[in-house]
Amino acid sequence: MCGATAGGLSLDGVDVAKESVIQGVVTRAGVDGRSQPVGNAYVRLLDRTGEFTAEVPTSATGHFRFFAAPGEWTLRTLAPRADAVEMRVVAEQGAVAEVAIPI
């Protein structure tokens, strides 16, 4: 079981129909083997050519969110004591792309 907030980040006040949202949680296996949220990691948003677009720190619960243009993106996650992790994701207007990133 993950220690992150159940259901992810709140979308209260976000007009999802008008946005392309990429959000998720960064986790790491704890000593007991259970997934634990990774706070103070950084998630970078790279465009389809690999160019840096944005970066956000994860919250104490390991969550992050980007509002991105529709299309293909790469998320690069950087955290202490972990190799960088890359994950491809597709953002669509009117949809929330939920991503779980284990490091």
C-alpha positions as CSV (number, residue, x, y, z in Angstrom):
1,M,0.0,0.0,0.0
2,C,1.3,3.5,-0.8
3,G,1.5,6.2,1.8
4,A,0.5,8.8,-0.8
5,T,-2.9,10.5,-0.7
6,A,-5.6,8.2,-1.9
7,G,-7.0,9.3,-5.3
8,G,-4.2,11.7,-6.0
9,L,-4.3,15.5,-6.1
10,S,-7.6,17.3,-5.9
11,L,-9.0,18.8,-9.1
12,D,-11.3,21.2,-7.3
13,G,-11.2,24.5,-9.2
14,V,-9.6,23.0,-12.4
15,D,-11.8,23.0,-15.5
16,V,-10.5,19.7,-16.9
17,A,-12.5,20.2,-20.1
18,K,-10.3,23.1,-21.0
19,E,-7.0,21.7,-19.8
20,S,-4.5,19.0,-20.6
21,V,-3.4,17.7,-17.2
22,I,-0.4,15.4,-16.4
23,Q,-0.2,14.5,-12.7
24,G,0.9,11.7,-10.5
25,V,3.0,10.5,-7.6
26,V,6.6,9.5,-7.2
27,T,7.2,6.5,-4.9
28,R,10.1,4.3,-3.7
29,A,10.0,0.9,-2.0
30,G,10.5,1.3,1.7
31,V,12.5,-1.1,3.9
32,D,9.3,-3.1,4.4
33,G,8.9,-3.4,0.6
34,R,5.8,-1.1,0.6
35,S,5.7,1.9,-1.7
36,Q,6.4,5.2,0.1
37,P,5.9,8.7,-1.4
38,V,9.0,10.6,-2.3
39,G,8.8,14.3,-1.3
40,N,11.3,16.9,-2.6
41,A,12.0,15.0,-5.8
42,Y,11.9,16.9,-9.0
43,V,9.8,16.0,-12.1
44,R,10.8,17.6,-15.4
45,L,8.6,17.9,-18.4
46,L,10.4,17.5,-21.7
47,D,8.8,18.0,-25.1
48,R,8.9,15.4,-27.9
49,T,12.4,16.6,-28.9
50,G,13.7,16.2,-25.4
51,E,13.9,19.9,-24.7
52,F,13.2,21.1,-21.1
53,T,9.8,22.7,-20.7
54,A,9.1,22.8,-17.0
55,E,10.1,21.4,-13.6
56,V,8.2,21.0,-10.4
57,P,9.1,19.6,-7.0
58,T,7.0,16.8,-5.6
59,S,4.9,17.6,-2.5
60,A,5.5,15.8,0.8
61,T,3.1,13.2,-0.4
62,G,5.1,12.7,-3.6
63,H,2.5,14.4,-5.9
64,F,3.2,16.6,-8.9
65,R,1.0,18.3,-11.6
66,F,1.7,19.9,-15.0
67,F,-0.7,21.8,-17.3
68,A,0.7,20.9,-20.7
69,A,-0.3,21.3,-24.3
70,P,-1.9,18.2,-25.9
71,G,0.7,15.8,-27.2
72,E,3.5,13.5,-26.3
73,W,5.8,14.4,-23.4
74,T,8.5,12.8,-21.3
75,L,8.7,13.0,-17.6
76,R,12.2,12.8,-16.1
77,T,12.2,12.3,-12.3
78,L,15.3,13.2,-10.2
79,A,15.5,12.2,-6.6
80,P,18.3,11.7,-4.0
81,R,19.7,8.1,-3.9
82,A,18.0,7.2,-7.1
83,D,18.8,7.0,-10.8
84,A,16.9,9.4,-13.1
85,V,13.7,7.8,-14.3
86,E,12.0,8.7,-17.6
87,M,8.4,7.9,-18.6
88,R,6.5,8.9,-21.7
89,V,3.0,10.2,-21.4
90,V,0.4,11.6,-23.7
91,A,-1.6,14.7,-22.7
92,E,-5.1,15.2,-24.1
93,Q,-7.3,18.2,-23.7
94,G,-10.2,17.3,-21.4
95,A,-8.4,14.5,-19.8
96,V,-6.1,13.9,-16.8
97,A,-3.1,11.6,-17.5
98,E,-2.4,10.0,-14.1
99,V,1.1,8.6,-13.7
100,A,2.8,6.5,-11.0
101,I,6.5,6.8,-11.1
102,P,8.5,4.2,-9.0
103,I,12.1,5.1,-8.5
